[in-house]
Each structure stands twice: as C-alpha cells, then as structure tokens.
Amino acid sequence: MTIAVNTLRGYSLPLSPSGTSATLTPPPWHFSGEVVMVDYRVDPAAAARFLPPELDPGADPGQAAAVFAHWQWCSEPGTELADPGASQFSEFLILLGCEYRGRPLARCPYAWVDQPVPLLRGWVQGMPKQFGEVHQTRPMRVGKAGPLGSAAGMYHGTAATGGRRIAHASVSVTARAAEPPALHTVPLVHSRVQPPWLAGEQPPVGLVTSTVTGVEFSEVWSGDANLEMFDVLDADFASLRPVSVGRGHVFGYAETLVSGQALD
C-alpha cells in the first residue's frame, strides 16, 4: 500500500510526487542470511516482566536466545540488490520464549541493526530496533581465514552500541543438528506502538505477528557455546543476562515477509 497525500506519494516518508523517494518500499520483502545463534536461560521472573499481559511464559519459562545475523534483502522487483550497501545489514537480537493461548511464540525485547532501512522497517512491524554495530564470523569457500562452509569450526558474534560492547558469543561447531533451534521456528510477536504527538491523541497499541512465506533453512550445525552480555546499558537489559548457556547453532535462513496480522 502506498500512502497518497494530495499529489505526494510513498509507502513511508519522505513523500514525493512519484513516491520513489520513500525510505521504505512496500512489502513483500525477501531476506537471505547467515545466522549465529546461542540458546540460553534467563531468570524466568525477569523474562516475565518483558511480556505484555496477553502473553505468558509458557511451558518453558526462561527460554531465551541471542541471535547474530547478516542479511541481504530486496523488495519484489529486486532492484536493491544492485546496491549492496543498501541491501545488506547486520542484526543482533534477543528472543524470549512465550505463549499466547497455548500457541508457542517468541518475543523480541531488544534488537540492534546497522542500517537505517531495517531500523524503520522494524518500527513498522513493532520490532524494537536500535542502531548498533554488529559483526560475526562468516563461512568461507576457500582458505584458512575462517570456517569452510558449515563445517566444524569456531564462529563468533559481537554487538555494540555507542562504542560500548553489549554482547559476545562464540560457537564451536562440531556436528550437524537434526532440526533448527526452537526459537527460530516460531512466529515473533511484537507491540506496534505509535507515540502520541497530537494533543489528546490516544494511538493504538496492539500485538501483531507477521505473515511469512518461503521459509528455508540450510543445514544446521551445532556445538558448545559461550555467551556474555555486558552490564553497560540499563538494569532492564542487564536482567536478561544468561543464568546458563546451552547449545550454539550456525545456519543459513531465508524468508519472505508479506505483511503483519493482529494476534488473535
């Protein structure tokens, strides 16, 4: 959908006569990426404080994951792929396991990206993205400066914001996993928030998930992992530091994000 205001058009600001100046193009959006992910446990009481009343911790309170990903994306015409600087970004996010009326979901309380378009796209979805610096080990095709393909080796991920490191993960890949990690297979549930700007305005706040098609996983390789989350932000973020660390995973992932849908 493109917004039209008199003769100005665009899916997002800035509006222009043709609509081509918009920062964000309309969905669907296609994503292909490489993921380094660590399963961990968080204090169940801390996790519960990040869940809105409609959600509950579910059958596995304290289930969490730290996800580092490097993405390449494009809209339906694929024109963004001609500009790698615009079509690539890195991301770090925290996931918390939860349920809605018995339906398994994942809640993302924090996320960081290194490009403006995915930041804006996240806010449209209700995903709490902020600016950060995110880096990770990537598989190599040849040579010794990194793991070859998805074979055994060490993978690392780091995330920082404002020059302060907030997380570091390492995964020692040793064997192929039978299935993808659980928190990467369930829908994410977000809160769409539009801060009030007009006097007396009461903007809607609601829980949404996404309509996703074309989901693909590469082989998933797993192994022992370490995860550190540093106490450099606020007490809320610090409350989600690991109480224990589980397995780490490395895999390729793809999906097409079509639209949002109200949680019902």
C-alpha positions as CSV (number, residue, x, y, z in Angstrom):
1,M,0.0,0.0,0.0
2,T,1.2,3.5,-0.9
3,I,0.1,6.5,1.1
4,A,-1.1,9.4,-1.0
5,V,-1.4,13.0,0.4
6,N,-2.8,15.2,-2.3
7,T,-0.2,14.8,-5.0
8,L,2.5,13.3,-2.8
9,R,3.0,9.6,-2.5
10,G,5.1,7.0,-0.8
11,Y,5.0,3.8,1.4
12,S,6.9,5.8,4.1
13,L,8.4,9.2,4.5
14,P,9.7,11.2,2.7
15,L,6.7,11.6,0.4
16,S,7.3,12.8,-3.2
17,P,5.3,13.3,-6.4
18,S,6.2,9.8,-7.7
19,G,6.7,8.0,-4.4
20,T,10.2,6.8,-5.3
21,S,11.8,9.0,-2.5
22,A,10.3,6.9,0.3
23,T,12.9,5.3,2.6
24,L,11.0,2.1,2.8
25,T,9.5,0.2,-0.2
26,P,6.2,-1.7,0.2
27,P,6.3,-5.4,1.1
28,P,6.8,-8.2,0.3
29,W,10.5,-8.2,1.4
30,H,12.8,-11.1,0.7
31,F,15.6,-12.0,3.1
32,S,18.5,-14.4,2.9
33,G,21.0,-14.5,5.7
34,E,23.7,-16.3,7.7
35,V,22.9,-16.8,11.4
36,V,25.0,-17.5,14.5
37,M,22.6,-18.3,17.4
38,V,23.0,-19.3,21.1
39,D,20.3,-20.8,23.2
40,Y,20.4,-19.7,26.9
41,R,18.4,-19.5,30.0
42,V,17.3,-16.2,31.6
43,D,15.8,-15.6,35.0
44,P,12.1,-16.5,34.4
45,A,10.9,-13.7,36.6
46,A,13.0,-11.2,34.5
47,A,11.6,-12.6,31.3
48,A,8.0,-12.4,32.5
49,R,8.4,-8.7,33.2
50,F,9.0,-8.2,29.4
51,L,5.8,-9.9,28.4
52,P,2.6,-7.9,27.9
53,P,-0.5,-9.2,29.8
54,E,-1.8,-11.2,26.8
55,L,1.3,-13.4,26.8
56,D,2.6,-15.9,29.3
57,P,5.9,-17.6,29.8
58,G,4.5,-20.9,28.5
59,A,5.8,-24.4,29.2
60,D,9.5,-23.4,29.4
61,P,9.9,-20.2,31.4
62,G,13.3,-18.6,31.0
63,Q,13.9,-20.0,27.5
64,A,15.9,-17.4,25.5
65,A,18.3,-17.0,22.6
66,A,20.8,-14.5,21.3
67,V,20.9,-14.2,17.5
68,F,23.5,-12.6,15.3
69,A,22.6,-12.4,11.6
70,H,24.0,-10.9,8.4
71,W,21.2,-10.3,5.9
72,Q,20.8,-9.5,2.2
73,W,17.3,-8.3,1.3
74,C,15.3,-6.9,-1.6
75,S,11.7,-5.9,-2.4
76,E,9.7,-7.8,-5.0
77,P,11.4,-6.2,-8.1
78,G,14.8,-6.9,-6.6
79,T,16.3,-3.5,-7.5
80,E,18.0,-3.2,-4.1
81,L,20.4,-6.0,-5.0
82,A,22.2,-3.7,-7.4
83,D,23.4,-1.7,-4.4
84,P,25.0,-4.0,-1.8
85,G,25.4,-1.0,0.6
86,A,21.6,-0.7,0.6
87,S,20.6,-4.3,0.5
88,Q,22.9,-5.7,3.3
89,F,22.7,-5.3,7.0
90,S,23.7,-7.0,10.3
91,E,21.5,-7.6,13.3
92,F,21.7,-8.7,16.9
93,L,18.5,-9.5,18.8
94,I,17.3,-11.2,22.0
95,L,14.5,-13.7,21.9
96,L,12.3,-14.9,24.8
97,G,10.1,-17.9,24.6
98,C,6.4,-17.3,25.4
99,E,2.9,-18.4,24.5
100,Y,-0.4,-16.9,23.5
101,R,-3.4,-19.1,24.5
102,G,-1.1,-22.2,24.2
103,R,0.5,-21.1,20.9
104,P,4.3,-21.0,21.1
105,L,5.8,-17.7,20.1
106,A,8.9,-15.6,20.6
107,R,9.2,-12.1,22.0
108,C,12.0,-9.8,21.0
109,P,12.6,-7.2,23.8
110,Y,15.8,-5.8,22.2
111,A,17.3,-5.6,18.7
112,W,20.1,-3.7,17.0
113,V,20.8,-3.1,13.3
114,D,23.5,-1.2,11.5
115,Q,21.4,0.4,8.7
116,P,18.5,2.8,8.6
117,V,16.1,0.9,6.3
118,P,15.9,-2.2,8.6
119,L,15.5,0.1,11.6
120,L,12.5,1.8,10.0
121,R,11.1,-1.5,8.8
122,G,11.4,-2.9,12.3
123,W,9.4,0.0,13.8
124,V,6.7,-0.5,11.2
125,Q,6.4,-4.1,12.4
126,G,6.6,-3.2,16.1
127,M,10.1,-4.6,16.4
128,P,12.2,-2.6,18.9
129,K,15.2,-2.0,16.7
130,Q,18.0,0.4,17.6
131,F,21.3,1.4,15.9
132,G,24.3,-0.7,16.7
133,E,27.5,-2.3,15.4
134,V,27.1,-6.0,14.8
135,H,29.8,-8.4,13.4
136,Q,30.0,-12.1,13.1
137,T,32.2,-14.9,11.6
138,R,31.1,-15.9,8.2
139,P,31.8,-19.2,6.4
140,M,34.5,-19.1,3.7
141,R,34.7,-21.0,0.5
142,V,38.4,-21.4,0.4
143,G,41.5,-20.7,2.6
144,K,42.2,-20.7,6.4
145,A,40.8,-17.4,7.5
146,G,37.5,-18.8,8.7
147,P,35.4,-22.0,8.8
148,L,34.8,-23.6,5.4
149,G,31.1,-23.7,4.6
150,S,29.2,-25.1,7.5
151,A,32.0,-27.4,8.5
152,A,33.4,-27.7,12.0
153,G,35.0,-24.5,13.3
154,M,34.6,-21.5,15.6
155,Y,32.1,-18.8,15.0
156,H,31.8,-15.6,16.9
157,G,29.4,-12.7,17.1
158,T,29.8,-9.3,18.7
159,A,27.3,-6.4,19.2
160,A,27.9,-2.9,20.4
161,T,26.1,0.4,20.6
162,G,27.5,3.8,21.1
163,G,31.0,2.4,21.3
164,R,30.0,0.0,24.2
165,R,30.1,-3.7,23.6
166,I,26.8,-5.3,24.8
167,A,27.2,-8.9,23.8
168,H,29.8,-11.5,22.6
169,A,29.0,-15.1,21.6
170,S,31.1,-18.0,20.4
171,V,30.0,-21.3,18.9
172,S,32.3,-24.3,18.5
173,V,30.5,-26.1,15.6
174,T,31.0,-29.9,15.9
175,A,28.1,-31.7,14.3
176,R,25.0,-31.4,12.2
177,A,21.8,-30.9,14.1
178,A,18.7,-32.8,13.5
179,E,16.5,-29.7,13.4
180,P,16.6,-25.9,13.6
181,P,16.7,-24.3,17.0
182,A,13.3,-23.9,18.5
183,L,13.1,-20.1,18.9
184,H,13.9,-19.6,15.3
185,T,11.0,-21.7,14.1
186,V,8.1,-19.9,15.9
187,P,6.5,-16.6,15.0
188,L,7.7,-13.4,16.6
189,V,5.1,-11.3,18.4
190,H,5.6,-7.5,18.6
191,S,3.9,-4.5,20.0
192,R,3.0,-1.9,17.4
193,V,3.5,1.5,19.2
194,Q,2.8,4.9,17.7
195,P,3.8,7.6,20.3
196,P,1.3,10.3,20.7
197,W,2.0,13.6,19.0
198,L,-1.3,15.5,18.7
199,A,-2.8,16.9,21.9
200,G,-5.2,14.4,23.5
201,E,-4.2,11.7,21.0
202,Q,-4.6,8.0,22.0
203,P,-2.6,6.0,19.5
204,P,-3.5,2.3,19.2
205,V,-1.2,-0.3,20.8
206,G,-1.6,-3.9,19.7
207,L,0.2,-7.2,19.4
208,V,1.0,-8.4,16.0
209,T,2.8,-11.3,14.3
210,S,3.8,-11.5,10.6
211,T,2.7,-13.4,7.5
212,V,5.8,-15.1,6.3
213,T,6.3,-17.3,3.2
214,G,9.2,-19.1,1.5
215,V,10.9,-20.2,4.8
216,E,14.1,-22.1,4.1
217,F,16.8,-23.5,6.4
218,S,20.2,-24.7,5.3
219,E,21.9,-27.5,7.2
220,V,22.1,-26.5,10.8
221,W,25.4,-27.1,12.6
222,S,25.6,-27.0,16.4
223,G,28.1,-27.2,19.2
224,D,29.2,-25.9,22.6
225,A,28.7,-22.2,23.0
226,N,29.6,-19.2,25.2
227,L,27.6,-16.0,25.7
228,E,28.4,-12.8,27.5
229,M,26.0,-9.9,27.8
230,F,27.7,-6.9,29.4
231,D,26.2,-4.5,32.0
232,V,26.7,-1.3,30.1
233,L,23.1,-0.2,29.4
234,D,20.3,-0.2,32.0
235,A,19.1,-2.6,34.6
236,D,16.3,-3.9,32.3
237,F,18.8,-5.1,29.7
238,A,21.1,-6.5,32.4
239,S,18.2,-8.6,33.8
240,L,18.3,-10.7,30.6
241,R,21.9,-11.8,31.0
242,P,22.4,-15.6,30.9
243,V,22.0,-17.7,34.1
244,S,23.2,-20.6,31.9
245,V,24.2,-21.2,28.3
246,G,23.1,-24.0,26.1
247,R,24.0,-25.0,22.5
248,G,25.0,-22.8,19.7
249,H,23.9,-23.0,16.1
250,V,25.1,-21.8,12.7
251,F,22.9,-21.9,9.7
252,G,21.5,-20.1,6.6
253,Y,18.0,-18.9,6.7
254,A,15.6,-17.3,4.2
255,E,12.0,-15.9,4.3
256,T,9.6,-13.5,2.6
257,L,7.9,-11.1,4.9
258,V,4.5,-10.4,3.4
259,S,2.5,-8.4,6.0
260,G,1.5,-8.1,9.6
261,Q,-1.5,-9.6,11.3
262,A,-3.2,-9.0,14.5
263,L,-2.7,-11.6,17.2
264,D,-5.9,-13.5,17.7
